[in-house]
Amino acid sequence: MVGILIISHSTLAESLKQTVNLIVGEKENVGTLSLMKNDKAEDFSVRLKAAVEKMDTGDGVLILADMFGGTPCNTALALYGSNDSVRIITGVNLPVIIEAIMHSNRTVDELGKLIMERRDKSIIDAKAIFKHRG
């Protein structure tokens, strides 16, 4: 089973995981790591490496980062940019995490591709949908 690691600035990662737990129940293969205001990038890098090692049970790890270009994502890219057993996807949101959990029995590459194929379905202009129905 692919490990799913949510990384973010501040406490977003933990909040997303708590919300996911309410919807689908607690999953052993989901972890979080946060970069807090006073954290040093070097310390975050050490913690990220340890978290990925813990999450990888042999099937790889999907890192879901809050935003492209931020320190959490940049650190993940620096550590795992050339590692095929770790995929890094940014723009994490609740539907993406749930989708990843529901399909975490696939390979890390398949899971990453699936998330990218379905990414456009996680952000919806809800008002526009109802406007066109009327």
Backbone as CSV, one residue per row, in Angstrom:
resi,resn,N_x,N_y,N_z,CA_x,CA_y,CA_z,C_x,C_y,C_z
1,MET,0.843,-1.178,0.000,0.000,0.000,0.000,0.892,1.245,0.000
2,VAL,0.573,2.188,-0.860,1.330,3.435,-0.966,1.088,4.279,0.286
3,GLY,2.163,4.833,0.822,2.044,5.782,1.922,1.648,7.138,1.377
4,ILE,0.788,7.828,2.100,0.329,9.152,1.676,0.765,10.139,2.747
5,LEU,1.607,11.089,2.354,2.131,12.075,3.293,1.677,13.461,2.858
6,ILE,0.916,14.107,3.717,0.414,15.462,3.456,1.386,16.430,4.120
7,ILE,1.934,17.365,3.344,2.869,18.345,3.896,2.345,19.751,3.613
8,SER,2.567,20.649,4.585,2.008,21.991,4.425,2.710,23.005,5.308
9,HIS,2.368,24.251,5.060,2.706,25.340,5.969,1.696,25.304,7.114
10,SER,2.135,25.652,8.297,1.290,25.724,9.489,0.570,24.395,9.722
11,THR,-0.666,24.422,10.153,-1.360,23.196,10.571,-2.357,22.676,9.537
12,LEU,-2.246,23.130,8.310,-3.179,22.699,7.272,-3.172,21.178,7.096
13,ALA,-2.004,20.570,7.059,-1.898,19.119,6.835,-2.649,18.346,7.907
14,GLU,-2.459,18.707,9.169,-3.131,18.008,10.261,-4.643,18.210,10.198
15,SER,-5.067,19.410,9.866,-6.505,19.689,9.755,-7.141,18.884,8.633
16,LEU,-6.464,18.792,7.507,-6.976,17.984,6.403,-7.089,16.518,6.814
17,LYS,-6.067,16.012,7.485,-6.105,14.605,7.915,-7.238,14.369,8.908
18,GLN,-7.441,15.270,9.849,-8.539,15.116,10.810,-9.889,15.082,10.102
19,THR,-10.055,15.926,9.114,-11.306,15.965,8.362,-11.492,14.691,7.547
20,VAL,-10.434,14.225,6.905,-10.497,12.971,6.151,-10.874,11.820,7.083
21,ASN,-10.313,11.807,8.282,-10.633,10.755,9.247,-12.127,10.726,9.571
22,LEU,-12.760,11.886,9.619,-14.204,11.944,9.867,-15.001,11.327,8.724
23,ILE,-14.487,11.464,7.511,-15.215,11.017,6.322,-14.973,9.545,6.018
24,VAL,-13.701,9.125,6.017,-13.377,7.752,5.610,-12.799,6.904,6.732
25,GLY,-12.650,7.471,7.894,-12.045,6.737,9.000,-10.537,6.899,8.983
26,GLU,-9.920,6.576,10.098,-8.468,6.717,10.213,-7.760,5.631,9.421
27,LYS,-6.760,6.035,8.675,-5.990,5.121,7.837,-4.533,5.134,8.279
28,GLU,-3.943,3.958,8.398,-2.556,3.838,8.850,-1.550,4.384,7.848
29,ASN,-1.911,4.404,6.581,-0.952,4.804,5.551,-0.976,6.302,5.246
30,VAL,-1.615,7.096,6.113,-1.690,8.542,5.903,-0.972,9.258,7.046
31,GLY,-0.035,10.129,6.676,0.693,10.909,7.672,0.728,12.376,7.297
32,THR,1.207,13.180,8.211,1.285,14.626,7.977,2.624,15.166,8.458
33,LEU,2.985,16.291,7.883,4.172,17.020,8.324,3.949,18.492,8.033
34,SER,4.189,19.306,9.060,3.947,20.739,8.919,5.218,21.546,9.115
35,LEU,5.317,22.605,8.348,6.383,23.583,8.500,5.789,24.771,9.249
36,MET,6.227,24.956,10.473,5.707,26.049,11.283,6.549,27.313,11.081
37,LYS,6.017,28.430,11.514,6.614,29.743,11.270,8.090,29.823,11.664
38,ASN,8.460,29.285,12.798,9.831,29.411,13.284,10.724,28.216,12.964
39,ASP,10.213,27.269,12.174,11.015,26.101,11.790,12.087,26.501,10.781
40,LYS,13.222,25.852,10.885,14.283,26.044,9.899,14.081,25.033,8.780
41,ALA,14.367,25.439,7.568,14.205,24.554,6.404,15.034,23.283,6.559
42,GLU,16.215,23.414,7.139,17.082,22.247,7.328,16.433,21.226,8.266
43,ASP,15.803,21.716,9.328,15.127,20.823,10.277,13.911,20.166,9.626
44,PHE,13.193,20.929,8.816,12.048,20.365,8.103,12.515,19.267,7.159
45,SER,13.634,19.467,6.514,14.184,18.473,5.601,14.482,17.161,6.325
46,VAL,15.072,17.243,7.497,15.381,16.049,8.294,14.088,15.343,8.690
47,ARG,13.094,16.106,9.120,11.812,15.521,9.524,11.082,14.907,8.328
48,LEU,11.182,15.561,7.165,10.544,15.034,5.958,11.172,13.703,5.556
49,LYS,12.475,13.645,5.596,13.167,12.408,5.241,12.730,11.273,6.181
50,ALA,12.659,11.550,7.463,12.238,10.539,8.444,10.788,10.120,8.209
51,ALA,9.931,11.080,7.888,8.506,10.776,7.656,8.329,9.906,6.419
52,VAL,9.056,10.211,5.351,8.950,9.413,4.125,9.449,7.995,4.386
53,GLU,10.557,7.872,5.093,11.085,6.539,5.415,10.074,5.738,6.241
54,LYS,9.413,6.400,7.177,8.408,5.732,8.011,7.184,5.323,7.184
55,MET,6.766,6.178,6.246,5.556,5.940,5.452,5.767,4.894,4.350
56,ASP,7.011,4.704,3.927,7.286,3.790,2.822,7.429,2.366,3.340
57,THR,6.411,1.552,3.074,6.441,0.155,3.494,6.889,-0.750,2.347
58,GLY,7.428,-0.132,1.304,7.907,-0.892,0.156,7.172,-0.581,-1.133
59,ASP,6.052,0.140,-1.023,5.246,0.465,-2.199,5.379,1.924,-2.629
60,GLY,6.224,2.677,-1.956,6.426,4.071,-2.305,5.564,5.014,-1.489
61,VAL,5.768,6.298,-1.737,5.063,7.346,-0.992,4.571,8.409,-1.967
62,LEU,3.334,8.821,-1.772,2.764,9.949,-2.496,2.767,11.133,-1.547
63,ILE,3.537,12.162,-1.878,3.564,13.382,-1.079,2.572,14.357,-1.691
64,LEU,1.649,14.820,-0.872,0.666,15.821,-1.288,1.002,17.120,-0.563
65,ALA,1.520,18.089,-1.305,1.980,19.353,-0.729,0.940,20.446,-0.918
66,ASP,0.961,21.426,-0.029,-0.048,22.482,-0.095,0.092,23.375,-1.321
67,MET,1.325,23.753,-1.685,1.463,24.634,-2.849,2.824,24.502,-3.497
68,PHE,2.816,24.649,-4.800,4.046,24.602,-5.587,4.877,25.836,-5.281
69,GLY,6.169,25.639,-5.087,7.070,26.763,-4.857,7.270,27.099,-3.393
70,GLY,6.476,26.511,-2.508,6.641,26.745,-1.077,7.735,25.851,-0.516
71,THR,8.202,26.176,0.657,9.284,25.421,1.281,8.966,23.931,1.440
72,PRO,7.763,23.537,1.875,7.509,22.098,1.971,7.684,21.379,0.632
73,CYS,7.126,21.917,-0.414,7.249,21.318,-1.742,8.689,21.362,-2.231
74,ASN,9.335,22.495,-2.089,10.720,22.626,-2.550,11.645,21.652,-1.829
75,THR,11.404,21.458,-0.550,12.215,20.522,0.227,11.991,19.100,-0.272
76,ALA,10.733,18.750,-0.524,10.413,17.413,-1.054,11.077,17.205,-2.408
77,LEU,11.043,18.204,-3.259,11.680,18.098,-4.574,13.189,17.940,-4.454
78,ALA,13.790,18.668,-3.523,15.234,18.564,-3.330,15.629,17.165,-2.864
79,LEU,14.823,16.575,-1.999,15.127,15.248,-1.468,14.747,14.116,-2.416
80,TYR,13.621,14.259,-3.108,13.043,13.124,-3.834,12.744,13.388,-5.304
81,GLY,13.249,14.487,-5.844,12.977,14.834,-7.233,13.386,13.774,-8.242
82,SER,14.396,12.995,-7.919,14.842,11.955,-8.851,14.547,10.546,-8.338
83,ASN,13.732,10.436,-7.307,13.394,9.136,-6.722,12.041,8.671,-7.269
84,ASP,12.035,7.622,-8.064,10.804,7.150,-8.699,9.801,6.525,-7.735
85,SER,10.228,6.198,-6.524,9.287,5.601,-5.575,8.547,6.656,-4.759
86,VAL,8.854,7.924,-5.013,8.161,9.033,-4.331,7.592,9.968,-5.390
87,ARG,6.275,10.157,-5.351,5.617,11.136,-6.235,5.290,12.359,-5.400
88,ILE,5.353,13.532,-6.005,5.070,14.781,-5.309,4.028,15.545,-6.122
89,ILE,2.884,15.784,-5.509,1.802,16.513,-6.164,1.424,17.686,-5.267
90,THR,1.266,18.864,-5.858,0.930,20.054,-5.080,-0.522,20.464,-5.321
91,GLY,-1.006,21.341,-4.456,-2.383,21.803,-4.542,-3.325,20.872,-3.801
92,VAL,-2.843,20.311,-2.714,-3.629,19.324,-1.971,-4.981,19.902,-1.547
93,ASN,-5.998,19.055,-1.601,-7.311,19.412,-1.087,-8.011,18.141,-0.629
94,LEU,-9.131,18.296,0.028,-9.839,17.158,0.618,-10.215,16.088,-0.399
95,PRO,-10.824,16.426,-1.533,-11.160,15.383,-2.505,-9.940,14.617,-3.028
96,VAL,-8.819,15.298,-3.209,-7.608,14.643,-3.694,-7.102,13.634,-2.666
97,ILE,-7.120,14.017,-1.390,-6.657,13.100,-0.343,-7.553,11.870,-0.282
98,ILE,-8.851,12.080,-0.324,-9.786,10.950,-0.283,-9.568,10.037,-1.485
99,GLU,-9.407,10.614,-2.650,-9.149,9.841,-3.868,-7.871,9.011,-3.707
100,ALA,-6.828,9.631,-3.184,-5.560,8.926,-2.983,-5.729,7.762,-2.010
101,ILE,-6.438,7.978,-0.931,-6.663,6.917,0.059,-7.434,5.762,-0.560
102,MET,-8.473,6.076,-1.302,-9.321,5.035,-1.868,-8.595,4.180,-2.911
103,HIS,-7.511,4.700,-3.474,-6.782,3.970,-4.510,-5.337,3.695,-4.106
104,SER,-5.035,3.729,-2.818,-3.647,3.576,-2.367,-3.113,2.151,-2.509
105,ASN,-3.963,1.238,-2.982,-3.502,-0.128,-3.241,-2.814,-0.236,-4.608
106,ARG,-2.826,0.815,-5.403,-2.139,0.834,-6.700,-0.662,1.136,-6.485
107,THR,0.118,1.117,-7.554,1.517,1.518,-7.431,1.566,3.032,-7.244
108,VAL,2.674,3.522,-6.739,2.806,4.958,-6.525,2.707,5.716,-7.842
109,ASP,3.234,5.145,-8.922,3.152,5.790,-10.229,1.701,5.832,-10.726
110,GLU,0.997,4.707,-10.605,-0.412,4.661,-11.013,-1.251,5.633,-10.193
111,LEU,-0.978,5.690,-8.897,-1.735,6.579,-8.022,-1.493,8.036,-8.392
112,GLY,-0.249,8.384,-8.644,0.063,9.753,-9.056,-0.626,10.134,-10.350
113,LYS,-0.614,9.226,-11.309,-1.278,9.486,-12.590,-2.786,9.625,-12.405
114,LEU,-3.370,8.772,-11.579,-4.813,8.839,-11.321,-5.204,10.182,-10.711
115,ILE,-4.441,10.626,-9.741,-4.725,11.919,-9.100,-4.644,13.036,-10.128
116,MET,-3.644,12.998,-10.986,-3.505,14.045,-11.995,-4.628,13.988,-13.033
117,GLU,-5.098,12.800,-13.354,-6.209,12.669,-14.304,-7.510,13.226,-13.723
118,ARG,-7.677,13.119,-12.422,-8.933,13.514,-11.781,-8.865,14.864,-11.075
119,ARG,-7.763,15.558,-11.211,-7.575,16.797,-10.458,-8.609,17.863,-10.786
120,ASP,-9.041,17.918,-12.029,-9.998,18.958,-12.421,-11.374,18.750,-11.804
121,LYS,-11.636,17.592,-11.281,-12.936,17.317,-10.671,-12.995,17.717,-9.208
122,SER,-11.885,18.190,-8.651,-11.878,18.535,-7.233,-12.134,20.017,-6.970
123,ILE,-12.081,20.842,-8.000,-12.407,22.264,-7.854,-13.538,22.564,-8.820
124,ILE,-14.666,22.937,-8.245,-15.893,23.088,-9.033,-16.544,24.438,-8.728
125,ASP,-16.998,25.115,-9.744,-17.785,26.330,-9.574,-19.222,25.885,-9.316
126,ALA,-19.556,25.659,-8.065,-20.843,25.081,-7.689,-22.019,25.943,-8.148
127,LYS,-21.878,27.238,-8.061,-22.966,28.131,-8.468,-23.233,28.024,-9.967
128,ALA,-22.172,27.872,-10.751,-22.324,27.754,-12.204,-23.078,26.484,-12.574
129,ILE,-22.871,25.417,-11.827,-23.591,24.170,-12.103,-25.088,24.370,-11.966
130,PHE,-25.495,25.022,-10.898,-26.925,25.232,-10.664,-27.513,26.276,-11.592
131,LYS,-26.714,27.241,-12.017,-27.155,28.273,-12.932,-27.540,27.658,-14.282
132,HIS,-26.769,26.680,-14.742,-27.029,26.050,-16.032,-28.173,25.052,-15.996
133,ARG,-28.596,24.661,-14.823,-29.716,23.696,-14.707,-31.065,24.380,-14.885
134,GLY,-31.125,25.646,-14.517,-32.392,26.356,-14.475,-32.938,26.688,-15.791
